[in-house]
Amino acid sequence: MAAALRLKRRMTGPDSTFEAPHWARGTLVAGVDEVGRGPLAGPVVAAAVVLDIARIPEGLNDSKKLSQKRREALEPVIRAVAGVGLGVATVEEIDRLNILQASLLAMRRAVAALPVAPGHLLVDGNRLPHPLPCPGTAVIGGDARSVSIAAASVVAKIHRDALMRDLAQHHPGYGWETNAGYGSKIHMQALQNLGITPHHRRSFRPIHNILYQVEISRV
């Protein structure tokens, strides 16, 4: 039965199962998600979204399962009917704290940036960022299970992609406008040919290894 329910959810997309008990008590629920844990360059971005129970946008899903065109169409719709907060953790913070802690920091900043105070948080993943202003629930795979978290995933993805396109204008050749800082073939080749920028995560192994090789060659 449980397996059948999981299969049905994957087929139908996220729903309001996690939100419903809180909405029934009149509690505002914020879905929280981050994007950008895996790239070699750029910040990690989180979004928090408080949906209006009466105006939930159609077609919400994990941003990774949506086309770019669909994400770009959904994002302004979400902003028009929901409370949205964004949080960013910089490359320097990623290198100093590690990517997990930087992601949690970005989530806390996104919640703090909300225009309304939520009564409960639904956070994608297996842990909650602390401290939080209200109780929360960690939801593994939440961006494909909860409409609030799915909405947050779309907003965060759109915002980070825009940041990376802007950085690509200042650092051409790495392909950030299309690979968003992930280690694509173009990006890896550019690292060899053009070197490392201030926006690369030095604590990530591919970048660290390049830096280490450069240091060794100078000895």
N, C-alpha and C positions, 0 to 999 in steps of 0.2 A: 504493500500500500504506500509506504513512504517513498519508495523508488518511483512509483507511478505518479505521485504528487510532484516529485522533483522534475520528472520528465514533462509533466503538464506545464509546470512553471517555465521551464526552458522554452517550451513551444509558444506560450502565450505572452511571455515577457513579465516584467515586474508588476506587482499589484499593491494594494493598500492594506494587506494583511497585518503588517507590522505597525502601521499608523492607526488602524481602526480603533483599538482599545483606548488609545490616548485621545483621539478625536471624539470618541463617545463621551469622554469626561470633559470635553471642551478645552483640552490641552493643545497648545501649538507644538507641532513636531517639526524639527529641522533634520533634513537628510544631509550628511556630510561625506564628502569623498575627495580624494586627491588624485592628481595626475602628475607623472614625471618622475617616478622613482627610478626607472631604469635607464634614462638617457645619460650620455657621457658629458653633456653640456646643458647649461641653463638651470633655472630655478625649479623647485617643486611647487606646485600650485594646488590649493584646496578651495573648495566652494562649500558653502552651507546654504540650503534652500528650504524655506518654509512655504509649503504649498497651501493654496486656498482649497479647502475640501470641495467647494462648489465649482472650481475652475481648474481642474487638473488637465494639463495639456495632453492631447492624444499622441500616441506614438512614442512615449517615453521608454527608454531602454538604456542599458549599459552603453556608454558612448562608443566603446570599441566595437559594438555590434551595429552601429549606425554609420552610414556613409557621411562623408564630409558635408555634402549638400544637405543631408537631412539634419545633421547637427547644427549647421548654420541657420537652417530654417527654424529649428526648435528653440534655439537660445534666446532670441528676442521675445518669443512667445512666453517662455518661462519667466523672463525678467518683467514682462508686462503684467503677470498675474500672481507673482510670488515675491516673497522677501528674499533677497540674495545678499550674501556676504562672501567676500573673497579674501584669501590669505596666501601670502607668498613667503617661502623660505629661500634665502639666497644661496648661491654656490658657496660662499664663504661659510655660511651656517651649516650647509650640508657637509663640508669638509671638517668643520670643527666638531659638530655634534654626532655625525653619521646620518645616513639617509633616512633611517627609521625615525629617529628623534626629530629630524628636520621636517619630516612629513607630519608628525604629530603636532609640531609647532605651527606649521601652516594651517592645520585643521583648527587649532585653538584661535588663531588669528581670524580665520573665516567666520567662526561662530561669534567672536567679539565684534565683527564688522556687520552683523545682521542688523537691519533696521528695526526689528522687533525682537523681544526676548522670548526664546522658545522655552517650553516647559519640559521637553524631552528631546533627546538627540538620538538619531539612528546613524551609526557610524560604520562605514564600510571597513571590513577587516576583522581581525580577531582581538583587537584591544582598543581601549578608549584613550584619547589624549587627556592628560590631567595637568592642572586642575580645570574643571568645567563648571559653568554657571548653573547647571541643572543635571538631573539624572540622564543617563544615556544607556544605549544598548549597542554592543558591537555585533554586526551582522556580516558573517563571512559570505562573500559573493553578493553583497548587498546591492551593488549597482544593477544586478540582473534580477533582484527579488523585491526591492522596495521602490515605489515611484519617487519618493523624496530623494533617496540616494541616487537613483538614476538621473533625476533632474540635476543634482549637484555634479554628477560626473560629466554631463554635457556642458554645463557652465564652466567647470574647471578646464576641460579639454579645449574649449573655444578660446578661453583667455590665455592659456599657456601657448597654444599654437600661434596666437597673435603676437605674443611676446617673442617667440622664436623667429617669426618672420621679420620682426623689427630688428632683432640681433643679427639676422642674416644680411640685412642691408649694410651693417657696419663691419661684418666679417664674411665677405663673400667667399665662395669656394667650398664651404663645408656642407652645403645642402640643407641647412637648418630649416629653410622655408618649406621643405618637403619631408625631411626625416625627423624634424622636431628635436634634434640633438641625439637621437639614438645612433648606435654604432653601425650605420649602413656602410656599404662598400665605398661610396663617395666620401663619406665622413672619415672613414679610417684612412683612405688614401690621402685626403687633405691633411690629416694629422701628420703624416710622414712628409708631405711636400711643403706645407705652410706652417706647421708647428702648432703649439698649444696656445690658446687664447686665455684671457682672464676669466672667460665664462666656462671653461672646462673644469670638471670636478677632479681635482688632483688626488682625492682619496679613492677614486675608482681605479681598479687595477689596470685597465688598458692605458689610462693617462699616467698613472704612477709608473708603469713599466717604461713608457716612453721617456718620462723625466729621468728615471733611474739610468736608462741607457745613455742619455745625453750626459749625465753627470759622470758616468764611467768613462765615456769617450774623452772627457776633458782632463781626466786624471793622468 
